[in-house]
Amino acid sequence: MKVKTLSAMTEKGLEKKVNAFLDQNHQLEILDIKFSNGSSYAVLVIYRE
């Protein structure tokens, strides 16, 4: 199991980063995605290769 953290200043920016990660890594098995917001937006993607 591995994790990838992505963050951005805006929700739209985060969406672009998450979609790019998923498009580039379509072979991964995504186990969970956690979302957090505060002064910026962040996502933790938990996956298996």
C-alpha positions in Angstrom: 0.0 0.0 0.0 1.3 3.5 -0.9 0.1 7.1 -0.5 0.3 10.2 -2.6 -0.5 13.7 -1.2 -1.6 16.4 -3.6 -2.4 20.0 -2.5 -3.4 23.3 -4.2 -4.5 26.7 -3.2 -7.9 26.4 -4.9 -10.4 23.5 -5.2 -10.2 23.7 -9.1 -6.4 23.5 -8.9 -6.7 20.4 -6.7 -9.2 18.8 -9.1 -6.7 19.3 -12.0 -3.9 17.7 -10.0 -6.0 14.7 -8.8 -7.3 14.1 -12.3 -3.8 14.3 -13.8 -2.5 11.9 -11.2 -5.3 9.4 -11.9 -4.9 9.8 -15.7 -1.2 9.1 -15.5 -1.6 6.2 -13.1 -4.7 4.4 -14.4 -3.2 1.0 -13.6 -3.2 1.7 -9.9 -5.9 0.2 -7.6 -7.3 3.2 -5.6 -8.2 2.1 -2.1 -9.3 5.4 -0.6 -9.2 9.2 -1.1 -9.2 11.5 1.8 -10.0 15.3 1.4 -9.0 18.2 3.7 -9.4 21.9 3.4 -8.0 24.8 5.5 -5.7 27.5 4.2 -5.3 25.2 1.1 -6.9 22.1 -0.2 -5.3 18.6 0.1 -6.0 15.1 -1.0 -4.4 11.9 0.3 -4.7 9.0 -2.3 -4.2 5.6 -0.8 -3.4 3.0 -3.5 -1.9 -0.3 -4.4 0.3 -0.8 -7.4 
